[in-house]
């Protein structure tokens, strides 16, 4: 009976725990001169995190005027420079600031006017405002040189995120399957031997079978604890550290993994946001621990890896009546890695006075998120402007970001 590759994987049950095993490529040309030993990790903070509480503009009087209950006091921040300080709950990350492998791009984000989580995330994950567009990381993997690995592009979560949707099949690392469990029939040596015999006379199916089994073994070995979905199936902050440790372990031992995506939810703080203590602070503490574990766990791989952390939009400059914040506009992007020009807050700061705000309520966006990602693609993967434009629709380079990576 004739069957295609996708049907074969489904029939064998080899796709359990995967969005789809990778068999072949899409229709985009490879960049033969791009390095194969460089890596990119993208982390989406779903729910619109308050960037003004992460990288605090402690010299802005308007910041304190607009936030009488939830502002982080100047005496509490971890000083980054003469204008900005880091939320104290993110103390585990300060060594990365000191060794200049962590940077921030403030007043960054999408220029789109939407305040819808779904629409804003969709735009940032597709790098396009056109419905039906593929994910920009799926477009990217098709441009990079092939490492001949079924795990060269990884997505953590139970469903394939928008950022990886497209013609290239991406392996997913699901939550809900423990590494020591999930055994299947062909894990038994006798059954596995029977499958080998069954397909040995059909070269194509035998190759598919062996490739799928090998991929499954690689993935299941790193699945240890169950995670609960939150914020569009994203991990909760207190679960995120396990996810980061898993990814670090996988990438540190497998140089063929080029791209990885993770998301972490729970940042929609409309009520009782808190300040240096409280709801947001508790979540940031867990996030800081997770990101520090990821960077440390990568080991020598860290020097060849760039990590980009972003959120769909920021939050209002003024606190609301519930001592929280509402959906805003500008935010802050984070970057980590051996090639990052860290120890610096990049971007053009617009200020927080009423006349400087977007729609008189939000931090303005002065740096398009695509300019940050584009700088990473050019510096990290040596992509040409034409190739970057295929990944990021309507991409415009930002000269003030030259040297960021």
C-alpha atoms as one frame of an Amber mdcrd trajectory, in Angstrom:
protein
   0.000   0.000   0.000   1.421   3.343  -1.025   1.620   6.044   1.636   3.371
   9.344   2.045   5.898  10.141   4.735   3.407  11.857   7.040   1.028   8.905
   6.891   3.891   6.527   7.619   4.878   8.394  10.788   1.264   8.519  11.982
   0.739   4.815  11.298   3.863   3.857  13.240   2.970   6.077  16.174   6.425
   7.626  15.858   5.038  11.134  15.881   3.938  10.935  19.511   5.454  13.949
  21.212   6.189  15.729  17.945   4.414  18.291  15.870   5.821  16.439  12.896
   9.131  14.717  12.350  11.293  16.533   9.874  11.666  14.837   6.511  13.156
  17.109   3.907  12.875  20.806   3.247  10.555  23.508   2.049  10.912  25.575
  -1.051  13.438  28.237   0.009  17.050  28.233  -1.074  19.760  27.502   1.484
  22.411  30.063   2.339  25.505  28.040   1.586  27.813  30.593   3.215  25.905
  30.769   6.513  27.709  29.194   9.501  26.359  25.877  10.744  27.765  26.246
  14.263  25.599  29.190  15.322  22.388  28.920  17.315  19.317  31.029  18.087
  16.825  30.640  20.930  13.667  32.764  20.933  11.537  33.079  24.074   8.069
  34.645  23.992   6.688  36.073  27.243   2.993  35.663  26.523   0.562  37.999
  28.209   2.373  41.319  27.615   4.912  41.734  30.391   5.500  45.143  31.955
   8.855  46.182  30.533   8.895  49.307  32.693   9.143  47.065  35.752  11.894
  44.955  34.205  14.231  47.710  33.041  13.151  50.575  35.262  13.660  54.194
  34.125  14.508  55.260  37.658  15.428  58.828  36.689  12.042  59.557  35.115
   9.837  61.491  37.526   6.841  60.702  35.299   7.402  57.001  36.011   6.868
  57.532  39.746   4.074  60.041  39.264   2.095  57.571  37.165   2.754  54.624
  39.462   2.283  55.677  43.095   1.753  52.074  44.273   3.580  49.795  41.832
   6.769  51.680  40.926  10.137  50.086  41.720  11.980  52.591  43.898  15.391
  53.861  42.882  16.905  52.405  46.051  15.566  48.958  45.097  16.686  48.595
  41.482  19.887  46.871  40.426  21.711  49.693  38.682  22.440  49.130  34.997
  23.504  52.648  34.053  22.709  56.267  34.887  19.150  55.952  33.533  17.998
  52.377  34.041  17.941  49.694  36.699  16.950  46.026  36.707  14.073  44.673
  38.793  15.610  43.250  42.003  13.965  39.863  41.423  16.199  39.415  38.378
  19.391  39.427  40.450  20.483  35.982  39.110  21.048  37.664  35.734  23.379
  40.412  36.944  26.566  38.338  36.387  25.608  38.212  32.689  25.301  41.995
  32.675  28.685  42.292  34.358  30.401  39.988  31.850  28.668  41.928  29.053
  26.753  39.021  27.522  23.295  40.448  28.365  21.752  43.536  26.756  18.360
  45.198  26.532  16.654  47.154  23.761  14.176  49.489  25.428  11.127  51.118
  23.822  11.034  48.251  21.332   8.155  46.217  19.959   5.697  45.987  17.118
   4.434  49.193  15.488   1.019  47.526  15.103  -1.735  49.386  16.934  -3.570
  46.303  18.213  -4.005  45.703  21.927  -5.225  42.148  21.372  -2.906  39.467
  22.763  -3.820  37.061  19.975  -3.334  39.529  17.129  -0.132  40.987  18.554
   1.449  37.582  19.144   0.429  36.481  15.667   2.092  39.547  14.148   5.335
  39.070  16.053   5.480  35.345  15.323   4.903  35.773  11.593   6.753  39.092
  11.215   3.810  40.071   9.066   0.401  41.683   9.354  -0.980  39.548   6.531
  -3.343  36.714   7.570  -2.102  33.265   6.690   1.592  34.124   6.761   4.004
  31.420   7.881   6.112  31.757  11.014   9.372  33.627  10.586  11.414  30.921
  12.329  10.056  28.359   9.850  11.188  30.610   7.014  14.561  31.028   8.692
  15.303  27.329   9.084  14.763  26.852   5.363  17.465  29.415   4.604  20.074
  28.028   6.981  22.414  25.236   5.836  21.080  21.774   6.620  22.776  19.955
   9.510  21.165  16.656   8.494  19.492  16.417  11.871  15.823  15.847  12.571
  16.162  18.105  15.624  17.812  21.137  14.003  14.659  23.156  14.816  12.956
  22.568  18.178   9.758  23.924  19.683   8.891  23.376  23.343   5.192  22.894
  24.082   2.260  20.636  23.351   1.253  22.421  20.163   3.260  23.944  17.343
   3.425  27.724  17.853   2.660  30.205  15.103   6.313  31.201  14.851   7.215
  27.732  13.537   4.240  27.162  11.227   5.179  26.550   7.614   6.348  23.985
   5.094   9.375  22.871   7.120   8.435  20.221   9.666   9.642  21.113  13.153
  10.185  18.712  16.043   8.383  19.592  19.263   9.312  18.737  22.824   5.963
  18.303  24.585   4.974  18.864  28.162   3.085  15.996  29.716   5.405  13.103
  28.877   8.004  12.014  31.367  11.403  10.964  30.157  11.330   7.613  31.907
   7.876   6.692  30.652   6.119   6.759  27.315   7.605   3.494  26.095   6.218
   2.128  22.880   6.080  -1.351  21.437   9.174  -0.995  19.274  11.245  -0.073
  22.375  11.215  -3.816  23.067  14.322  -5.248  21.289  12.327  -8.158  19.866
   9.612  -5.920  18.481  12.196  -3.472  17.175  13.986  -6.314  15.454  10.735
  -7.422  13.850  10.177  -3.932  12.448  13.732  -3.901  11.114  13.079  -7.154
   9.287   9.712  -5.964   8.031  11.100  -2.849   6.361  14.617  -3.904   5.406
  13.529  -4.780   1.856  11.868  -1.406   1.336  14.695   1.146   1.382  12.457
   4.214   1.582  10.248   3.002   4.446  13.213   1.474   6.260  15.014   4.815
   6.119  11.923   6.645   7.368  11.473   4.138  10.178  15.085   4.387  11.347
  15.073   8.196  11.110  11.856   8.469  13.116  12.985   6.022  15.813  16.309
   7.837  16.160  14.560  11.208  16.474  12.134   9.893  19.068  14.973   8.464
  21.157  16.763  11.815  21.125  13.674  13.658  22.273  12.190  11.289  24.856
  15.564  11.110  26.616  15.159  14.743  27.627  11.532  14.743  28.766  11.433
  14.546  32.555   8.580  16.416  34.126   5.038  17.272  33.248   4.202  20.924
  32.694   0.841  22.611  32.804  -0.131  24.804  29.902  -0.866  28.472  30.506
  -1.179  31.594  28.389  -1.743  29.967  25.001  -0.185  26.708  26.161   2.941
  28.465  27.441   4.745  27.221  30.518   4.105  28.978  33.807   7.092  30.832
  35.280   7.588  28.291  38.064   7.761  25.492  35.472   9.958  27.358  33.042
  13.224  26.539  34.798  12.772  22.835  34.023  12.139  23.659  30.388  15.273
  25.819  30.211  17.369  23.117  31.825  16.115  20.573  29.296  16.882  22.779
  26.336  20.337  23.637  27.677  21.110  19.971  28.110  19.957  19.120  24.594
  21.833  21.946  22.908  25.018  21.520  24.921  25.374  17.965  23.666  24.010
  18.404  20.147  25.639  21.077  17.994  23.226  20.327  15.149  20.333  22.103
  16.889  20.207  25.504  15.195  16.918  27.034  16.314  14.728  26.646  19.400
  11.565  28.335  20.629  10.013  28.430  24.093   7.241  30.486  25.630   6.332
  31.394  29.182   2.995  32.856  30.223   1.289  34.623  33.101   2.301  38.246
  32.467  -1.129  39.873  32.058  -1.067  41.811  35.337  -4.276  43.849  35.360
  -4.755  43.470  39.127  -2.336  43.699  42.067   0.812  43.775  39.963   3.020
  44.627  42.915   6.365  46.431  42.855   9.674  45.117  44.179   7.530  42.518
  45.951   4.318  40.854  44.930   2.783  39.021  41.992   5.044  40.231  39.183
   8.152  40.114  41.348   7.526  36.470  42.217   7.177  35.533  38.557  10.265
  37.508  37.544  12.284  35.757  40.229  11.440  32.396  38.698  12.087  33.705
  35.195  15.484  35.070  36.193  16.445  31.739  37.718  15.335  29.929  34.549
  17.213  32.194  32.147  20.361  32.019  34.265  20.097  28.212  34.233  19.699
  28.218  30.448  22.760  30.389  29.887  24.891  28.436  32.341  23.632  25.047
  31.136  24.625  25.761  27.535  28.257  25.659  28.626  30.658  26.228  25.745
  27.688  26.401  23.362  26.708  29.748  24.932  29.417  31.631  23.073  27.860
  30.640  19.731  24.247  31.167  20.800  22.036  34.245  20.800  18.925  34.250
  23.001  16.154  36.749  22.249  13.349  37.346  24.774  10.297  39.338  23.675
   6.639  39.980  24.504   3.708  40.993  22.301   3.444  44.523  23.725   4.079
  46.423  26.924   1.704  47.886  29.481   0.327  51.301  30.316   2.656  53.793
  31.956   0.008  54.660  34.559  -1.277  52.073  36.995  -5.004  51.392  36.946
  -7.549  51.491  39.766  -6.756  47.878  40.690  -3.051  48.620  41.216  -2.237
  46.803  38.001  -1.525  47.862  34.434  -3.466  47.486  31.211  -2.487  46.653
  27.643   0.081  49.103  26.340   2.501  49.473  23.427   6.290  49.776  23.765
   8.263  47.207  25.745  11.807  45.938  26.246  13.602  43.099  24.429  16.320
  41.057  26.092  19.385  39.522  24.432  21.899  37.024  25.791  24.881  35.279
  24.250  28.593  35.212  23.660  28.359  37.547  20.668  25.996  40.071  22.284
  27.420  43.527  23.007  26.037  43.465  26.512  26.293  45.653  29.555  24.264
  48.263  27.668  20.658  49.355  27.253  20.247  49.899  23.516  17.571  51.802
  21.629  16.246  55.353  21.582  14.508  56.259  24.825  11.458  58.451  24.083
  10.667  59.528  27.631   7.521  59.180  29.742   6.147  62.695  29.839   2.571
  62.983  28.591   3.577  64.504  25.252   6.106  61.715  24.678   3.710  58.809
  25.150   2.002  56.749  22.479  -1.662  57.764  22.423  -0.961  59.734  25.612
  -0.835  56.549  27.694   1.920  54.124  26.606   5.662  53.899  26.145   6.307
  54.638  22.470   7.972  52.118  20.133  11.178  53.619  18.755  12.776  50.312
  17.702  10.833  47.821  15.578  11.300  44.304  16.961  12.162  43.149  13.437
  15.194  45.431  13.452  16.513  43.640  16.525  15.907  40.195  15.053  17.318
  41.319  11.708  20.525  42.453  13.403  20.808  38.995  14.972  20.271  37.239
  11.630  22.874  39.348   9.866  25.501  39.078  12.595  24.806  35.577  13.865
  24.039  33.780  10.622  25.658  36.095   8.044  22.439  36.394   6.063  22.291
  38.862   3.207  19.728  41.702   3.219  17.698  39.767   0.647  17.655  36.657
   2.813  16.711  38.636   5.919  13.821  40.167   3.966  12.525  36.674   3.210
  12.461  35.933   6.917  11.189  39.293   8.158   8.573  40.947   5.961   8.959
  44.729   5.547  12.228  44.627   7.448  14.066  47.947   7.818  17.568  47.913
   9.362  18.140  50.230  12.319  21.594  51.872  12.125  21.648  52.544  15.874
  21.646  48.764  16.477  24.886  48.161  14.567  27.198  46.221  16.848  24.416
  44.881  19.071  25.418  41.322  18.105
